[in-house]
Amino acid sequence: MFWNAKNGRVQLDDTDMDYISFGKGDHILIMLPGLGDGLTTVKGLAIPMAMAYRMYAKDYKVYIFSRKNDLEEGCSTREMARDQAKAMKAMGIDTANIVGISQGGWENLKTTVGF
């Protein structure tokens, strides 16, 4: 596959979260998408996303997470950040570089400072 591109899903309490991964680098890069993720998640998009972000694939193992499935109405970005932290912990990711795109930037800030 292109840069080891894979689709995945991680279990979170009573629901799950879709993600994709690609790359061969020694460092981890997590990308958090913005509001558009609510319309079209990353599910099944491992190869197209790996192609779009291939400039990171040599230096990083890249993960792009969607928000959790079955998102409760009124869920805050703080709660989404907690979900992201749970997903990272469930996958054994202790340290990572995190990039937030649009609303994902709010989740990035809150995940980074440990909320």
Phi and psi in degrees as a GROMACS rama.xvg file:
@    title "Ramachandran Plot"
@    xaxis  label "Phi"
@    yaxis  label "Psi"
@TYPE xy
-67.1203  113.375  PHE-2
52.2121  36.267  TRP-3
59.272  35.291  ASN-4
-65.4777  130.962  ALA-5
-141.193  146.474  LYS-6
-96.2941  143.679  ASN-7
-149.541  173.744  GLY-8
-147.669  136.043  ARG-9
-118.125  138.344  VAL-10
-80.2478  133.109  GLN-11
-131.163  108.924  LEU-12
46.7492  -114.716  ASP-13
-97.1319  11.2358  ASP-14
-144.248  -165.396  THR-15
-144.715  175.314  ASP-16
-137.561  129.54  MET-17
-83.5345  148.265  ASP-18
-150.94  165.109  TYR-19
-126.588  156.948  ILE-20
-140.569  151.666  SER-21
-163.871  167.02  PHE-22
105.852  162.962  GLY-23
-127.61  8.63519  LYS-24
-74.7311  170.222  GLY-25
-84.6079  -15.5765  ASP-26
-107.669  157.25  HIS-27
-104.294  133.622  ILE-28
-122.396  124.201  LEU-29
-109.657  129.122  ILE-30
-111.543  129.782  MET-31
-111.83  115.054  LEU-32
-73.4183  168.28  PRO-33
-93.2375  -153.761  GLY-34
-59.54  -30.716  LEU-35
-57.485  -22.3597  GLY-36
-62.3165  -25.8998  ASP-37
-69.6851  -22.2147  GLY-38
-91.3392  -44.299  LEU-39
-136.961  112.053  THR-40
-80.9123  178.404  THR-41
-80.4757  -5.89024  VAL-42
-51.7716  122.339  LYS-43
79.9111  5.56547  GLY-44
-106.995  22.6063  LEU-45
-57.7962  -49.5716  ALA-46
-68.4881  -49.1488  ILE-47
-59.4743  -39.0767  PRO-48
-69.6766  -37.7168  MET-49
-63.0515  -37.9203  ALA-50
-68.0802  -42.1226  MET-51
-65.8572  -35.3263  ALA-52
-113.03  28.0372  TYR-53
-60.6326  -20.5367  ARG-54
-63.9095  -17.3439  MET-55
-95.2289  -14.402  TYR-56
-66.1347  -25.7559  ALA-57
-76.7666  -38.3956  LYS-58
-95.7794  -18.1949  ASP-59
-132.202  152.576  TYR-60
-92.3419  114.369  LYS-61
-101.738  135.547  VAL-62
-122.805  131.793  TYR-63
-120.034  116.691  ILE-64
-102.099  138.597  PHE-65
-86.5185  166.992  SER-66
-67.6906  163.933  ARG-67
-65.262  150.977  LYS-68
-72.1894  153.916  ASN-69
60.9961  47.7633  ASP-70
-69.2583  128.769  LEU-71
-69.5719  146.489  GLU-72
-61.1869  135.891  GLU-73
81.3745  8.97836  GLY-74
-61.1198  131.297  CYS-75
-88.9589  164.607  SER-76
-64.8907  -29.961  THR-77
-62.5832  -43.662  ARG-78
-66.9237  -36.9885  GLU-79
-64.7993  -36.6104  MET-80
-64.6531  -40.8161  ALA-81
-62.4045  -41.2324  ARG-82
-60.7547  -41.3997  ASP-83
-63.2777  -43.3825  GLN-84
-61.9673  -40.0454  ALA-85
-63.0732  -42.4065  LYS-86
-63.2146  -44.1644  ALA-87
-61.4399  -43.852  MET-88
-62.8599  -43.2696  LYS-89
-62.0433  -29.032  ALA-90
-94.025  1.80255  MET-91
77.0695  21.7195  GLY-92
-92.48  108.301  ILE-93
-93.9286  -35.31  ASP-94
-135.416  134.938  THR-95
-158.39  155.753  ALA-96
-85.7724  135.359  ASN-97
-124.105  131.242  ILE-98
-121.05  125.406  VAL-99
-106.2  132.506  GLY-100
-105.789  124.048  ILE-101
55.9492  -122.355  SER-102
-61.3157  -26.5126  GLN-103
-59.3011  -21.2669  GLY-104
-65.3906  -35.8847  GLY-105
-66.4063  -43.7327  TRP-106
-63.2611  -38.9046  GLU-107
-58.34  -50.0127  ASN-108
-60.0576  -45.892  LEU-109
-72.5867  -32.6376  LYS-110
-69.6468  -42.3305  THR-111
-63.1922  -39.4978  THR-112
-89.3722  3.31709  VAL-113
84.6694  30.1241  GLY-114
